[in-house]
Amino acid sequence: MSQEQEMELTEEEEAKCWEAFSAFDKDSSGEIDANELRIVLEMMGQKTTEEEIFRMISEADAENTGLIKYDQFKKVITEQKKTQSLTNEEDTLDAFVSLGGEPDGNGTIDAQKLIQIIKYDFEMTIDIEKLIEDIDDDGNGTIEYDEFRNLLSSSD
């Protein structure tokens, strides 16, 4: 699966996108006011700063009409999803490095060290041993970056 395909909206996300857009498109014109974009984004649970909202509005409303069509809106949401995904990936890599991995994604984390941190430092009650057993493909007691990323995504 390519990065582009991966970042398309799912059917569920597309439905939520249309639902949110339609809620503000009172006259069914297929356009919403640029200022309403912020409210729609917040309604969809998008975390954005003032600066990001301003940038999104100017990208979506390039002609500066004050109106945003559904296709432009959907593009904004897709871009936001990409940005969110990149941020999550950076956070995952930072966590991997803080546990002993390399900044380029190489190296490993000691599974026992991870178990200690989860159980005693974070006092989490998840069955971390079972999760590690499930993701430690080669069973070597160390966690590679792809295994670590799978571990984090399986605990959502």
Contacts in CASP RR format, 6 or more apart in sequence:
PFRMAT RR
TARGET T0000
AUTHOR 0000-0000-0000
METHOD contacts of the structure
MODEL  1
MSQEQEMELTEEEEAKCWEAFSAFDKDSSGEIDANELRIVLEMMGQKTTE
EEIFRMISEADAENTGLIKYDQFKKVITEQKKTQSLTNEEDTLDAFVSLG
GEPDGNGTIDAQKLIQIIKYDFEMTIDIEKLIEDIDDDGNGTIEYDEFRN
LLSSSD
7 78 0 8 1.000
7 81 0 8 1.000
7 82 0 8 1.000
7 85 0 8 1.000
8 78 0 8 1.000
9 17 0 8 1.000
9 74 0 8 1.000
9 77 0 8 1.000
9 78 0 8 1.000
9 81 0 8 1.000
13 77 0 8 1.000
13 81 0 8 1.000
14 74 0 8 1.000
16 44 0 8 1.000
17 44 0 8 1.000
17 73 0 8 1.000
17 74 0 8 1.000
17 77 0 8 1.000
18 70 0 8 1.000
20 40 0 8 1.000
20 43 0 8 1.000
20 44 0 8 1.000
21 30 0 8 1.000
21 32 0 8 1.000
21 40 0 8 1.000
21 70 0 8 1.000
21 73 0 8 1.000
21 74 0 8 1.000
22 28 0 8 1.000
23 40 0 8 1.000
23 43 0 8 1.000
24 32 0 8 1.000
24 33 0 8 1.000
24 36 0 8 1.000
24 39 0 8 1.000
24 40 0 8 1.000
25 31 0 8 1.000
25 32 0 8 1.000
25 70 0 8 1.000
30 69 0 8 1.000
30 70 0 8 1.000
31 67 0 8 1.000
31 68 0 8 1.000
31 69 0 8 1.000
31 70 0 8 1.000
32 40 0 8 1.000
32 67 0 8 1.000
32 68 0 8 1.000
32 73 0 8 1.000
33 66 0 8 1.000
33 67 0 8 1.000
33 68 0 8 1.000
34 57 0 8 1.000
34 60 0 8 1.000
34 61 0 8 1.000
34 66 0 8 1.000
34 67 0 8 1.000
34 68 0 8 1.000
37 53 0 8 1.000
37 56 0 8 1.000
37 57 0 8 1.000
37 60 0 8 1.000
37 68 0 8 1.000
37 73 0 8 1.000
37 76 0 8 1.000
38 48 0 8 1.000
38 53 0 8 1.000
38 57 0 8 1.000
40 73 0 8 1.000
41 48 0 8 1.000
41 53 0 8 1.000
41 56 0 8 1.000
41 76 0 8 1.000
41 77 0 8 1.000
41 80 0 8 1.000
42 48 0 8 1.000
44 77 0 8 1.000
46 77 0 8 1.000
46 80 0 8 1.000
48 56 0 8 1.000
48 80 0 8 1.000
56 76 0 8 1.000
56 79 0 8 1.000
56 80 0 8 1.000
57 68 0 8 1.000
58 64 0 8 1.000
59 75 0 8 1.000
59 76 0 8 1.000
59 79 0 8 1.000
60 68 0 8 1.000
60 72 0 8 1.000
60 73 0 8 1.000
60 75 0 8 1.000
60 76 0 8 1.000
61 67 0 8 1.000
61 68 0 8 1.000
61 72 0 8 1.000
68 76 0 8 1.000
92 148 0 8 1.000
92 149 0 8 1.000
92 152 0 8 1.000
93 103 0 8 1.000
93 105 0 8 1.000
93 145 0 8 1.000
95 148 0 8 1.000
95 152 0 8 1.000
96 105 0 8 1.000
96 109 0 8 1.000
96 145 0 8 1.000
96 148 0 8 1.000
96 149 0 8 1.000
97 103 0 8 1.000
97 105 0 8 1.000
99 109 0 8 1.000
99 113 0 8 1.000
99 114 0 8 1.000
99 117 0 8 1.000
99 148 0 8 1.000
100 107 0 8 1.000
100 108 0 8 1.000
100 109 0 8 1.000
100 110 0 8 1.000
101 107 0 8 1.000
101 108 0 8 1.000
101 109 0 8 1.000
101 145 0 8 1.000
105 145 0 8 1.000
106 145 0 8 1.000
107 144 0 8 1.000
107 145 0 8 1.000
108 142 0 8 1.000
108 143 0 8 1.000
108 144 0 8 1.000
109 142 0 8 1.000
109 143 0 8 1.000
109 148 0 8 1.000
110 141 0 8 1.000
110 142 0 8 1.000
110 143 0 8 1.000
111 132 0 8 1.000
111 136 0 8 1.000
111 141 0 8 1.000
111 142 0 8 1.000
111 143 0 8 1.000
112 141 0 8 1.000
114 128 0 8 1.000
114 132 0 8 1.000
114 143 0 8 1.000
115 128 0 8 1.000
115 129 0 8 1.000
115 132 0 8 1.000
118 124 0 8 1.000
118 126 0 8 1.000
118 128 0 8 1.000
119 128 0 8 1.000
126 155 0 8 1.000
131 151 0 8 1.000
131 154 0 8 1.000
131 155 0 8 1.000
132 141 0 8 1.000
132 143 0 8 1.000
132 151 0 8 1.000
133 139 0 8 1.000
134 154 0 8 1.000
135 143 0 8 1.000
135 147 0 8 1.000
135 148 0 8 1.000
135 150 0 8 1.000
135 151 0 8 1.000
135 154 0 8 1.000
136 142 0 8 1.000
136 143 0 8 1.000
136 147 0 8 1.000
137 147 0 8 1.000
143 151 0 8 1.000
END
